[in-house]
Amino acid sequence: MTPPKRLTGDKEAIEDFLNSFDVFLFDCDGVLWSGDTVLEGTVETLEGLRQRGKQVVFVTNNSTKSRANYKDKLTKMGIPATEDEVFGSAYSAAIYISRILTLPAERNKVFVIGEAGIEAELASEGVAFLGGTDPSLRRDMEPSDYAAIASGEVLDPAVGVVLVGLDFHINYLKLSLAFAYFQRGATFLATNIDSTLPNSHSLFPGAGSIAAPLASMTGLEPLTFGKPSQAMMDAIEGKFKFDRKRACMVGDRLNTDIRFGIEGGLGGTLAVLTGVSRKEDWERDDAPFKPMFWADRLGDIVI
């Protein structure tokens, strides 16, 4: 296998790279920004791609924000974007629940473990939900809660799905409610299963760490919608109508972003070193996913 081509500092290689693709799919956290800090050169690179007539799509596994939230964040960081250019895992999950998943009318409600981004996307698709950011669930488990959950007294019989994403207020009460719904036959969905979340040039627990306890206690594996799920790639292609061989996935994680591009049959993958994965990760003989190109940072591919 040809080793990944380094683009940083190689103008000829960068020019060839840019001419090889018409569409660029960008992960956000760890690629465009870290936390609330835009990474150096990001704005200039994206402006340069647009000036060359390239299609730009922002593909994020972070379900805590809606597409509208992400559009606002991009704009505030000096990155012009439209809501249609943002494709997130919460949106993918909402589309699946509203348009693909067949639920009986009496069990078509969603119990959410996650933040406002999931709620906004479910609402945009007309999907009824509970849980999520409900302040009454942000507390310790009380002795009376055990009996109330076990008896079903506090459970909504209309819940047919448990949708799990990154939840900054996860607790034993929420996990217990979700477990009770699973025991009553609810479908297990997850926006994504990223193990970690890049922020402030460090790593924190990701959405996968929220879904993992539920998988452990139920023996179930969730259907997921974030990268590397090819359901997400199919949805993106369906919306933007592009030739996969002329598209490149840009990301910081080998096991999600780069895998997403490889398994999706894209013409190229570009790894940057401003997030999770390191160069040593794909240089290992047993590395399952290797990018076609790599750069120290996204800003290095601007000409």
N, C-alpha and C positions, 0 to 999 in steps of 0.2 A: 504494500500500500504506500502511495506517495505521502511523505510527511506533510503536515500542515504548512502552508506557505505564510511566512511572516510578512505583513504589509508595512509595519512601522518603519518609516525612513526610506522606503523603496518606492519612489514616485512612479517608475515604470510599471511596477507590479500593481500599484494602486489604480493607475489608469486602466490597465487591463481588467482589473477586478470590477471597476465601476462600469466599464463597457459591456461586461458579461451579463448584467442583470437589469431588468426593468422595474422590478418590485423588490422592496426591502421590508421585511417583517422585523420589527424591533421589540425585544423584551424591554421593559422599562427600568425596574429596580435593579441596580447594579450595572446598568448599561448607559442609560441616559442620566440617571441621578442616583445618589445614595441618600436615603432619608429625604430631607427637604433641600439638599444641596445638589444643584445641577453640576455634572461633571465637566471639566474643562474641555472645550472644543465641541461639545455636543451640539450647541445651537448652530455653529458654523457648518458642521458636517451636514446636518439636516437641511439647512438652507442651500448648501451646495448640491445636494441630491435633488431637491425640488427644482433648482435652476437647470439641472440636466434633464428635467422632465420625468424623474423617477416617481413611481407610486410608493408612498410611505404608509405603513400600517403599524399601529402600536398594539402589540399583543401582550397582555399582562395576565399573569396568574393571580395577582393580588385582588381578592374579592372584597376588600374593605371599602373600596370606592367604586362608584358607578361610572359608566362611560362619561356622563356629564361632569362628574367630579374630576376625572382624569383629564378631560378637555380643559377644564378650568386650571388644573395644576400645570399642564403643559403651557398654557397661555401665560400664566404668571411667571413661569421660568423662562419666558422669552421664546418659546417654541410654538409657532402658529400651528393650530390643529383644529380639525372639526370633530364633532362627536362621532360621525360616521367612520372616521379613521381609527377609532379606538375599538378594540375587540378584546373583551375581558372574560375571565372564567365565570363570573357571576352572570353575565349576559348569556353566555353559552348554556349555562344550567337553566336559566329562566326560559330560554327558547325551547330547550328539550322538554321541560315540564309542561309548557303551555301548548306546544305544537306537535310533539312526538309521543310523549308518554301517555298511555291510555289509563286513566284512573276512573273508578266508579264515581258518579256524582256525589254520593254520600261520603266519599273519602278522598276529596280533591284538595285538601288543605295541606300546607307545608309547615313543619316545625323547623325553624331556622336556628342553627348555632352559627353565629357570625355577626358581622357589622352592617352598617346602614347601606353599604354598596349592594349587598345581596337583596335587601328589602326594596331598594329603589328599582332594581332590574325586575324583580318579581312583580312589583306594582305596575311597571310599564307594560307587562304582558298580561295583566289582569289576573294574576295568580294570588289567591288568598293565603295568608301566612300568619303565624304567631311565633312568639319567642324572639329571637334576634336581640334587638336593643331594648326590649321591654325592661324598664328599670326594676320591676318587681322580682325579676330573676337574678338581679345582681346582689345576692346576699348569701349568707351561710345557710346550709341545710339545717332545718329545725327538726326536733324529734317528731313533731306532728306531720312533717312532710312525708315520712316513710309510709305511714298508714294511708295518707291521702293519695299518694302515687300508686301504692299497691292495690287500693280499692278502685282506682280509676276516677275517683272523685274530682281530681284536678286535671284530668286529661280530656282533651277535645276529641270526641269520637270521629270527627271529620278528617283528622290527620291521616294521610296516606303516604307521606314522604317526609323523611328527615334529610335536610340539606345542610351540610357542614362546610364551613369555610374558616378562615382565620378569625378568631374571636379573642379580643384583648381582655375580655371579662369572663373567660371560661371558668366554671366552677363545678362542684360536685352536684349541685342541684340541676344544672342544665344537662349534665351527663346522665343523671338519673332519669330525667324526663325523656330524653332521647332513647335511653335503653328501654323504658317502658313502652314507648311507641314501637320500637323494633319487636318487642315481645308480642305486640298486637298486629304484626305483619307489615309495618311501614317499610317502604323502599329506601335503601341507603344510597344517597348521592353525596358527592363531595365536589366542591368547585375545583379543588386541586389538592395535591398531596406533597407540595414542596416541604422538605424537612426543615429548612431554615429560611429566614427572611433577612436580606441585607439592609442595614440601616446604620448611619453614622460611621461608615467604614468598618463595620463589625457585623456579626451574625447573631440573629435572635431566633427563637422558635417560630417555625412556619405553620401553614395550615395542616400539613401532614401530621404535626404533633398534636393537633386537635382531633383529627379523625382517628389516629392510631389507638387511643384507649377504647373507642367505640368498636373498632374492628376486633380488638383483643377480647372484649367482653361478650361480643356477639358471635364471633367466628365468621363474620361477614366481611367482604371486601366491597368498598363503595364503587359505584360507577362514577368516573371522574371526567371533568370537562376541560381542565386546564392542560397546558403542555405537559407531557408529550402526547396527550390523547389525540388520535387522528380524527375523532369526531369534531374537534375544534378546527383542525386543518381543513376538513371537508366544508365546514361552515364558512370559514374565511374565504376559501376558493369560490364557494357558491355565491358569496356576497360581492367579491371584488373581481371575479371572472378574469383570472390571469393564467399564464402558462407557467406551470410549476418549474420547468427547466430554466426559466428566465427570472426566477425568484430566489432570494437569499435570506436565510434566517440569521439574525444577529442576536447573540445572547452571551450570558456569563456562566451558565450552568451546562455542563456536558449532559447530565442525565435528564434534563428537561428541554432546554432550548435547542441544543445541538442535536439531541436525539429526535426532537420534534421535526427538525428540518430534514434529517437523514431518512427517517421512516416515512416522512411525507413526500419523499421523492423530489425535493427541491434541488435546483441546480447548484446551490452553494450554501455553505454555513460559515459564519464568521464568529469566532470566540474572542471576547475581550477580557482583560485581566483586572477589571475594576469591581468585580463582584465575588462570586463564590469559587469558581474553579481556577486552578492554577495550571501553568504550563506543564508541570510535572505530572498532572493527572492524566493528560492524553499521551505523554511520552512513555508511560508504562506499557510493557508488552501486552498486558491483559486488559488494557483500557477498552471498554466495549464501544465507546463512541468518541470519534476524533473529528475535529472541525477540518474543513477544507482550507480555511484561512484563519489567521489570528493576528491580533494587534494588541499593543499594550493598553490602548483605550480607544474609544470610538473616535475621538478627535484626531487620531493619527491618520484617518483615511481621507481627510479633507485635502483638496489640492488648491 
